Amino acid sequence: MKLAMIGFGQAGGKVVDKFVEYDRERNAGIVRAAVAVNSAKADLLGLKNIPKDQRVLIGQSRVKGHGVGADNELGAEIAEEDIDEVQGAIDSIPVHEVDAFLVVSGLGGGTGSGGAPVLAKHLKRIYTEPVYGLGILPGSDEGGIYTLNAARSFQTFVREVDNLLVFDNDAWRKTGESVQGGYDEINEEIVNRFGVLFGAGEVKEGQNVAESVVDSSEIINTLAGGGVSTVGYASEGVEPRKKKNGGLLSRLTGGDEPDDNLDTAHTTNRITSLVRKAALGRLTLPCEIEGAERALLVLAGPPEHLNRKGIERGRKWIEEQTGSMEVRGGDYPIPGAGKVASVILLSGVANVPRIKELQQVAIEAQDNIEEIRQESESNLENLINDDEDELESLF
């Protein structure tokens, strides 16, 4: 799937920057164009892979390149005011060559949290290609204001995109980990999971063609209907080897020799095990998979370690677990890869306790902020006025 990626804010810019690096190293053909948008000049300067002419600094007249200080209402206003500057960078994207737009943003900050929904709305008004969002939730220990920002941005972002893919930092932070190290590892997880998902079907001349091709239309159809999506991932190391009978028929039947048949049984069992681990392990947004409206299964790895039987069994199992008959599946052969990976996209999930928890904390934070604002003026009066009212101000 060829994407035009736009990273909005600090977190969004870093993730898209990592995507560009991933795409270049693996020659995956996912990132057709990449743009970074921010109100903080320093954040744009810290990017390594997005071209400098595709980095857009907005809000210079309002915040002088210093960011919006976690004020996502200001972030939304600045995005509205400077949307033409962002569009100027998007104009250089060969839109006829992309399958969709992906707007990436952290939801807890200011610039991305406020600006990403504004940009998504703008893109949907102008282009016919799908506009997806990738929203990153802050950890529960990051503070009330960031939780409030995330809850408000999430609610708005979902309504403005064709589908919102969500990654929850809370499920991935490790105790004792440095802040920078933690975010670097999280960004790596995001890119690895979504990289395999979006990379499936992007076959160049001379590369292996999948038995069950997963192309961009499969992903688009899985994400159709809107709502919220989560991604599961599991992998297992394997030793790539050359098969005696490496053709398509051999991969379908497992070959003619007894050893090949034994390998086929082992391969099938490995695939079904990885599918279960991906679905029941750590999802990008923890949720109950039962009730997911649509799903897509992608198995990636060396061609000799993939087979149709395992994929079909895995797809059938997902149907049983979700209760949905709209489950697609296929393989993504990567010759020479040292592992087999299972990626599951669950779209239209609704039973998400983390979102309800986020909203509850956000309501408490909002009430607290409003209460403090109401008390602020009287507290200041009590502080500066003397008890007997004997002092007079200078003017």
Secondary structure, 3 states (H helix, E strand, C coil): CCEEEEEEHHHHHHHHHHHHHHHHHHCCCCEEEEEEEECEHHHHHCCCCCCHHHEEECCHHHHCCECCCCCHHHHHHHHHHCHHHHHHHHCCCCHHHCCEEEEEEECCCCHHHHHHHHHHHHHHHHCCCCEEEEEEECCCCCCHHHHHHHHHHHHHHHHHCCEEEEEEHHHCCCCCCCHHHHHHHHHHHHHHHHHHHHHCCCCCCCCCCCCCCCCHHHHHHHHCCCCEEEEEEEEEECCCCCCCCCCHHHHHHCCCCHHHHHHHHHHHHHHHHHHHHHHHCCECCCCCCCCCCEEEEEEEECHHHCCHHHHHHHHHHHHHHHCCCCEEEEEEECCCCCEEEEEEEEECCCCCHHHHHHHHHHHHHHHHHHHHHHHHHHHHHHHHCCCCCCCCCCC
